[in-house]
Amino acid sequence: MNCCQYETYHRFFSNLANKLRINIIIELRKTDLNVGELCDKLNIEQSKVSHALGVLKKCNIVHVEQKGKHRVYSLNKKTIVPMLKLIDKHSKTQCGECPYK
């Protein structure tokens, strides 16, 4: 593996290691949302949510579409949604009981 691959892994998994970004991913997995809706659901200020969305967008974890006055965010359905399903399957069979119950 070369250094560029390590950097790619680091950048990708850093997105998944951030609590706010994970919470955004969880909410967007349920439905597409704009920044205001995400702020309300997560009870986080707009600037923090916008910054986190920018980072997720840069890595193509989320997509954005202009709908009227709002920019609506959704998960990348081609790669991220299938990956989340694989993580769910792995967790159920390989990670034992959820410690958060």
OpenMM code with the backbone's topology and positions (N, CA, C; nanometers):
from openmm import Vec3, app, unit

residues = "MET ASN CYS CYS GLN TYR GLU THR TYR HIS ARG PHE PHE SER ASN LEU ALA ASN LYS LEU ARG ILE ASN ILE ILE ILE GLU LEU ARG LYS THR ASP LEU ASN VAL GLY GLU LEU CYS ASP LYS LEU ASN ILE GLU GLN SER LYS VAL SER HIS ALA LEU GLY VAL LEU LYS LYS CYS ASN ILE VAL HIS VAL GLU GLN LYS GLY LYS HIS ARG VAL TYR SER LEU ASN LYS LYS THR ILE VAL PRO MET LEU LYS LEU ILE ASP LYS HIS SER LYS THR GLN CYS GLY GLU CYS PRO TYR LYS".split()
positions = [
    Vec3(0.0831, -0.1177, 0.0000),
    Vec3(0.0000, 0.0000, 0.0000),
    Vec3(0.0882, 0.1249, 0.0000),
    Vec3(0.0550, 0.2201, -0.0833),
    Vec3(0.1359, 0.3420, -0.0853),
    Vec3(0.0757, 0.4491, 0.0061),
    Vec3(0.1477, 0.5582, 0.0240),
    Vec3(0.1054, 0.6620, 0.1190),
    Vec3(-0.0263, 0.7266, 0.0775),
    Vec3(-0.0558, 0.7354, -0.0509),
    Vec3(-0.1818, 0.7946, -0.0965),
    Vec3(-0.3011, 0.7103, -0.0515),
    Vec3(-0.2853, 0.5782, -0.0526),
    Vec3(-0.3930, 0.4915, -0.0065),
    Vec3(-0.4173, 0.5111, 0.1427),
    Vec3(-0.3115, 0.5246, 0.2212),
    Vec3(-0.3276, 0.5490, 0.3648),
    Vec3(-0.4022, 0.6801, 0.3879),
    Vec3(-0.3671, 0.7822, 0.3126),
    Vec3(-0.4326, 0.9119, 0.3268),
    Vec3(-0.5803, 0.9016, 0.2899),
    Vec3(-0.6106, 0.8273, 0.1862),
    Vec3(-0.7500, 0.8084, 0.1450),
    Vec3(-0.8289, 0.7383, 0.2544),
    Vec3(-0.7737, 0.6328, 0.3116),
    Vec3(-0.8401, 0.5612, 0.4208),
    Vec3(-0.8600, 0.6535, 0.5400),
    Vec3(-0.7568, 0.7272, 0.5745),
    Vec3(-0.7648, 0.8176, 0.6888),
    Vec3(-0.8755, 0.9210, 0.6677),
    Vec3(-0.8767, 0.9809, 0.5505),
    Vec3(-0.9774, 1.0839, 0.5214),
    Vec3(-1.1181, 1.0251, 0.5265),
    Vec3(-1.1370, 0.9091, 0.4651),
    Vec3(-1.2702, 0.8475, 0.4616),
    Vec3(-1.3161, 0.8075, 0.6021),
    Vec3(-1.2329, 0.7338, 0.6757),
    Vec3(-1.2743, 0.6858, 0.8071),
    Vec3(-1.2800, 0.7971, 0.9107),
    Vec3(-1.2086, 0.9057, 0.8901),
    Vec3(-1.2207, 1.0219, 0.9793),
    Vec3(-1.3618, 1.0785, 0.9732),
    Vec3(-1.4210, 1.0742, 0.8554),
    Vec3(-1.5595, 1.1191, 0.8424),
    Vec3(-1.6525, 1.0342, 0.9270),
    Vec3(-1.6240, 0.9065, 0.9345),
    Vec3(-1.7098, 0.8157, 1.0096),
    Vec3(-1.6759, 0.8121, 1.1582),
    Vec3(-1.5663, 0.8722, 1.1971),
    Vec3(-1.5252, 0.8733, 1.3376),
    Vec3(-1.5694, 1.0005, 1.4099),
    Vec3(-1.6352, 1.0901, 1.3401),
    Vec3(-1.6799, 1.2164, 1.3972),
    Vec3(-1.8270, 1.2044, 1.4363),
    Vec3(-1.8577, 1.2319, 1.5633),
    Vec3(-1.9931, 1.2120, 1.6154),
    Vec3(-2.0976, 1.2935, 1.5394),
    Vec3(-2.0718, 1.4196, 1.5124),
    Vec3(-2.1691, 1.5026, 1.4413),
    Vec3(-2.1926, 1.4488, 1.3003),
    Vec3(-2.0852, 1.4134, 1.2310),
    Vec3(-2.1006, 1.3620, 1.0946),
    Vec3(-2.1763, 1.2299, 1.0938),
    Vec3(-2.1499, 1.1442, 1.1907),
    Vec3(-2.2249, 1.0185, 1.2010),
    Vec3(-2.3721, 1.0473, 1.2273),
    Vec3(-2.4014, 1.1423, 1.3148),
    Vec3(-2.5412, 1.1760, 1.3424),
    Vec3(-2.6100, 1.2314, 1.2178),
    Vec3(-2.5390, 1.3086, 1.1388),
    Vec3(-2.5942, 1.3588, 1.0125),
    Vec3(-2.6218, 1.2413, 0.9190),
    Vec3(-2.5279, 1.1490, 0.9075),
    Vec3(-2.5466, 1.0309, 0.8224),
    Vec3(-2.6684, 0.9509, 0.8678),
    Vec3(-2.6834, 0.9337, 0.9981),
    Vec3(-2.7981, 0.8593, 1.0520),
    Vec3(-2.9292, 0.9274, 1.0138),
    Vec3(-2.9357, 1.0586, 1.0283),
    Vec3(-3.0585, 1.1318, 0.9926),
    Vec3(-3.0847, 1.1273, 0.8426),
    Vec3(-2.9800, 1.1417, 0.7621),
    Vec3(-2.9983, 1.1391, 0.6169),
    Vec3(-3.0302, 0.9988, 0.5661),
    Vec3(-2.9976, 0.8994, 0.6446),
    Vec3(-3.0347, 0.7628, 0.6057),
    Vec3(-3.1865, 0.7468, 0.6118),
    Vec3(-3.2503, 0.8202, 0.7019),
    Vec3(-3.3961, 0.8142, 0.7166),
    Vec3(-3.4666, 0.8896, 0.6041),
    Vec3(-3.4153, 1.0100, 0.5719),
    Vec3(-3.4793, 1.0944, 0.4714),
    Vec3(-3.3857, 1.2077, 0.4307),
    Vec3(-3.4070, 1.2631, 0.3137),
    Vec3(-3.3303, 1.3790, 0.2684),
    Vec3(-3.3744, 1.5011, 0.3494),
    Vec3(-3.2786, 1.5870, 0.3835),
    Vec3(-3.3074, 1.7026, 0.4684),
    Vec3(-3.2266, 1.8240, 0.4253),
    Vec3(-3.2778, 1.9426, 0.4591),
    Vec3(-3.1985, 2.0640, 0.4394),
    Vec3(-3.1255, 2.0963, 0.5700),
    Vec3(-3.0415, 2.1961, 0.5680),
    Vec3(-2.9587, 2.2295, 0.6846),
    Vec3(-3.0447, 2.2626, 0.8058),
    Vec3(-3.1488, 2.3422, 0.7853),
    Vec3(-3.2364, 2.3809, 0.8967),
    Vec3(-3.3014, 2.2608, 0.9627),
    Vec3(-3.3463, 2.1667, 0.8810),
    Vec3(-3.4085, 2.0460, 0.9353),
    Vec3(-3.3073, 1.9629, 1.0129),
    Vec3(-3.1859, 1.9521, 0.9614),
    Vec3(-3.0808, 1.8801, 1.0340),
    Vec3(-3.0495, 1.9489, 1.1664),
    Vec3(-3.0413, 2.0816, 1.1649),
    Vec3(-3.0147, 2.1566, 1.2885),
    Vec3(-3.1220, 2.1278, 1.3929),
    Vec3(-3.2477, 2.1285, 1.3503),
    Vec3(-3.3586, 2.1011, 1.4425),
    Vec3(-3.3517, 1.9594, 1.4979),
    Vec3(-3.3276, 1.8625, 1.4113),
    Vec3(-3.3237, 1.7225, 1.4550),
    Vec3(-3.2055, 1.6941, 1.5479),
    Vec3(-3.0928, 1.7588, 1.5217),
    Vec3(-2.9713, 1.7318, 1.5988),
    Vec3(-2.9489, 1.8314, 1.7117),
    Vec3(-3.0283, 1.9392, 1.7128),
    Vec3(-3.0137, 2.0457, 1.8119),
    Vec3(-2.8702, 2.1000, 1.8127),
    Vec3(-2.8213, 2.1302, 1.6926),
    Vec3(-2.6850, 2.1813, 1.6722),
    Vec3(-2.6959, 2.3095, 1.5910),
    Vec3(-2.6076, 2.4038, 1.6187),
    Vec3(-2.6116, 2.5303, 1.5451),
    Vec3(-2.5779, 2.5113, 1.3974),
    Vec3(-2.6343, 2.5995, 1.3158),
    Vec3(-2.6270, 2.5894, 1.1709),
    Vec3(-2.4847, 2.5887, 1.1179),
    Vec3(-2.3971, 2.6699, 1.1740),
    Vec3(-2.2602, 2.6771, 1.1221),
    Vec3(-2.1872, 2.5430, 1.1370),
    Vec3(-2.2098, 2.4730, 1.2483),
    Vec3(-2.1451, 2.3429, 1.2695),
    Vec3(-2.1998, 2.2375, 1.1741),
    Vec3(-2.3311, 2.2389, 1.1547),
    Vec3(-2.3922, 2.1426, 1.0630),
    Vec3(-2.3447, 2.1696, 0.9202),
    Vec3(-2.3431, 2.2961, 0.8810),
    Vec3(-2.2986, 2.3320, 0.7457),
    Vec3(-2.1537, 2.2907, 0.7221),
    Vec3(-2.0687, 2.3127, 0.8211),
    Vec3(-1.9284, 2.2736, 0.8076),
    Vec3(-1.9163, 2.1215, 0.7922),
    Vec3(-1.9879, 2.0468, 0.8763),
    Vec3(-1.9830, 1.9005, 0.8700),
    Vec3(-2.0353, 1.8506, 0.7352),
    Vec3(-2.1417, 1.9116, 0.6846),
    Vec3(-2.1949, 1.8731, 0.5539),
    Vec3(-2.0938, 1.9007, 0.4431),
    Vec3(-2.0209, 2.0114, 0.4550),
    Vec3(-1.9184, 2.0435, 0.3560),
    Vec3(-1.8102, 1.9371, 0.3496),
    Vec3(-1.7691, 1.8884, 0.4658),
    Vec3(-1.6671, 1.7833, 0.4719),
    Vec3(-1.7214, 1.6533, 0.4121),
    Vec3(-1.8458, 1.6188, 0.4471),
    Vec3(-1.9073, 1.4977, 0.3935),
    Vec3(-1.9284, 1.5079, 0.2424),
    Vec3(-1.9613, 1.6266, 0.1962),
    Vec3(-1.9814, 1.6482, 0.0527),
    Vec3(-1.8497, 1.6351, -0.0231),
    Vec3(-1.7424, 1.6851, 0.0363),
    Vec3(-1.6113, 1.6794, -0.0285),
    Vec3(-1.5680, 1.5349, -0.0538),
    Vec3(-1.6117, 1.4445, 0.0314),
    Vec3(-1.5765, 1.3025, 0.0180),
    Vec3(-1.6883, 1.2243, -0.0530),
    Vec3(-1.7874, 1.2961, -0.1063),
    Vec3(-1.9018, 1.2356, -0.1761),
    Vec3(-1.9801, 1.1363, -0.0921),
    Vec3(-1.9824, 1.1601, 0.0379),
    Vec3(-2.0665, 1.0804, 0.1266),
    Vec3(-2.2095, 1.1317, 0.1178),
    Vec3(-2.2240, 1.2629, 0.1015),
    Vec3(-2.3554, 1.3230, 0.0797),
    Vec3(-2.3566, 1.3967, -0.0533),
    Vec3(-2.4764, 1.4080, -0.1078),
    Vec3(-2.4996, 1.4881, -0.2276),
    Vec3(-2.5937, 1.6018, -0.1897),
    Vec3(-2.5882, 1.7098, -0.2644),
    Vec3(-2.6757, 1.8241, -0.2387),
    Vec3(-2.7481, 1.8607, -0.3670),
    Vec3(-2.8740, 1.8988, -0.3509),
    Vec3(-2.9562, 1.9395, -0.4648),
    Vec3(-3.0348, 2.0640, -0.4250),
    Vec3(-3.0364, 2.1621, -0.5126),
    Vec3(-3.1125, 2.2845, -0.4886),
    Vec3(-3.2598, 2.2567, -0.5160),
    Vec3(-3.3444, 2.2783, -0.4150),
    Vec3(-3.4894, 2.2621, -0.4306),
    Vec3(-3.5562, 2.3891, -0.3801),
    Vec3(-3.5913, 2.4758, -0.4735),
    Vec3(-3.6486, 2.6053, -0.4352),
    Vec3(-3.5443, 2.6875, -0.3626),
    Vec3(-3.5789, 2.7335, -0.2431),
    Vec3(-3.4877, 2.8152, -0.1633),
    Vec3(-3.3880, 2.7315, -0.0829),
    Vec3(-3.4090, 2.6013, -0.0792),
    Vec3(-3.3291, 2.5147, 0.0082),
    Vec3(-3.2332, 2.4254, -0.0704),
    Vec3(-3.1232, 2.3960, -0.0036),
    Vec3(-3.0296, 2.2951, -0.0523),
    Vec3(-3.0599, 2.1694, 0.0288),
    Vec3(-3.1008, 2.0651, -0.0404),
    Vec3(-3.1418, 1.9413, 0.0260),
    Vec3(-3.0302, 1.8383, 0.0135),
    Vec3(-2.9954, 1.7804, 0.1262),
    Vec3(-2.8852, 1.6840, 0.1333),
    Vec3(-2.9397, 1.5421, 0.1383),
    Vec3(-2.8670, 1.4515, 0.0736),
    Vec3(-2.9013, 1.3093, 0.0743),
    Vec3(-2.7719, 1.2288, 0.0782),
    Vec3(-2.7838, 1.1044, 0.1228),
    Vec3(-2.6677, 1.0157, 0.1221),
    Vec3(-2.6388, 0.9693, -0.0190),
    Vec3(-2.5138, 0.9398, -0.0460),
    Vec3(-2.4731, 0.8827, -0.1731),
    Vec3(-2.5334, 0.7420, -0.1802),
    Vec3(-2.6366, 0.7274, -0.2629),
    Vec3(-2.7092, 0.6006, -0.2714),
    Vec3(-2.6321, 0.4921, -0.3458),
    Vec3(-2.5362, 0.5316, -0.4251),
    Vec3(-2.4589, 0.4335, -0.5037),
    Vec3(-2.3556, 0.3606, -0.4176),
    Vec3(-2.2902, 0.4321, -0.3260),
    Vec3(-2.1832, 0.3694, -0.2482),
    Vec3(-2.2078, 0.3689, -0.0977),
    Vec3(-2.2543, 0.4790, -0.0408),
    Vec3(-2.2643, 0.4900, 0.1054),
    Vec3(-2.3796, 0.4077, 0.1610),
    Vec3(-2.4972, 0.4149, 0.0992),
    Vec3(-2.6114, 0.3382, 0.1495),
    Vec3(-2.5810, 0.1887, 0.1491),
    Vec3(-2.5273, 0.1316, 0.0387),
    Vec3(-2.4918, -0.0113, 0.0438),
    Vec3(-2.3859, -0.0425, 0.1503),
    Vec3(-2.2914, 0.0499, 0.1698),
    Vec3(-2.1888, 0.0286, 0.2715),
    Vec3(-2.2513, 0.0262, 0.4111),
    Vec3(-2.3462, 0.1142, 0.4377),
    Vec3(-2.4131, 0.1162, 0.5673),
    Vec3(-2.4896, -0.0138, 0.5912),
    Vec3(-2.5507, -0.0662, 0.4865),
    Vec3(-2.6204, -0.1949, 0.4990),
    Vec3(-2.5218, -0.3062, 0.5315),
    Vec3(-2.4051, -0.3035, 0.4698),
    Vec3(-2.3017, -0.4025, 0.4976),
    Vec3(-2.2513, -0.3890, 0.6418),
    Vec3(-2.2345, -0.2662, 0.6882),
    Vec3(-2.1928, -0.2427, 0.8271),
    Vec3(-2.2980, -0.2978, 0.9227),
    Vec3(-2.4269, -0.2745, 0.8935),
    Vec3(-2.5344, -0.3275, 0.9779),
    Vec3(-2.5276, -0.4798, 0.9846),
    Vec3(-2.5097, -0.5425, 0.8696),
    Vec3(-2.5017, -0.6884, 0.8637),
    Vec3(-2.3807, -0.7386, 0.9427),
    Vec3(-2.2667, -0.6749, 0.9216),
    Vec3(-2.1456, -0.7135, 0.9937),
    Vec3(-2.1659, -0.6985, 1.1445),
    Vec3(-2.2218, -0.5863, 1.1858),
    Vec3(-2.2414, -0.5603, 1.3285),
    Vec3(-2.3296, -0.6647, 1.3943),
    Vec3(-2.4368, -0.7032, 1.3251),
    Vec3(-2.5300, -0.8020, 1.3815),
    Vec3(-2.4653, -0.9383, 1.3982),
    Vec3(-2.3746, -0.9742, 1.3080),
    Vec3(-2.3172, -1.1087, 1.3122),
    Vec3(-2.1783, -1.1144, 1.3753),
    Vec3(-2.1070, -1.0031, 1.3808),
    Vec3(-1.9674, -1.0065, 1.4229),
    Vec3(-1.9336, -0.9245, 1.5472),
    Vec3(-2.0175, -0.8314, 1.5837),
    Vec3(-1.9793, -0.7378, 1.6906),
    Vec3(-2.0444, -0.7654, 1.8254),
    Vec3(-2.1248, -0.8656, 1.8352),
    Vec3(-2.1890, -0.8970, 1.9627),
    Vec3(-2.3030, -0.8016, 1.9942),
    Vec3(-2.3481, -0.8073, 2.1185),
    Vec3(-2.4610, -0.7270, 2.1618),
    Vec3(-2.4256, -0.5790, 2.1679),
    Vec3(-2.5211, -0.4956, 2.1327),
    Vec3(-2.5018, -0.3510, 2.1343),
    Vec3(-2.4824, -0.3029, 2.2778),
    Vec3(-2.3726, -0.2339, 2.3069),
    Vec3(-2.3486, -0.1845, 2.4428),
    Vec3(-2.4345, -0.0644, 2.4797),
    Vec3(-2.5105, -0.0091, 2.3846),
    Vec3(-2.5889, 0.1120, 2.4077),
    Vec3(-2.7331, 0.0842, 2.4406),
    Vec3(-2.7693, -0.0435, 2.4588),
    Vec3(-2.9089, -0.0788, 2.4925),
    Vec3(-2.9395, -0.0419, 2.6340),
] * unit.nanometer
topology = app.Topology()
chain = topology.addChain("A")
for resn in residues:
    res = topology.addResidue(resn, chain)
    for name in ("N", "CA", "C"):
        topology.addAtom(name, app.Element.getBySymbol(name[0]), res)
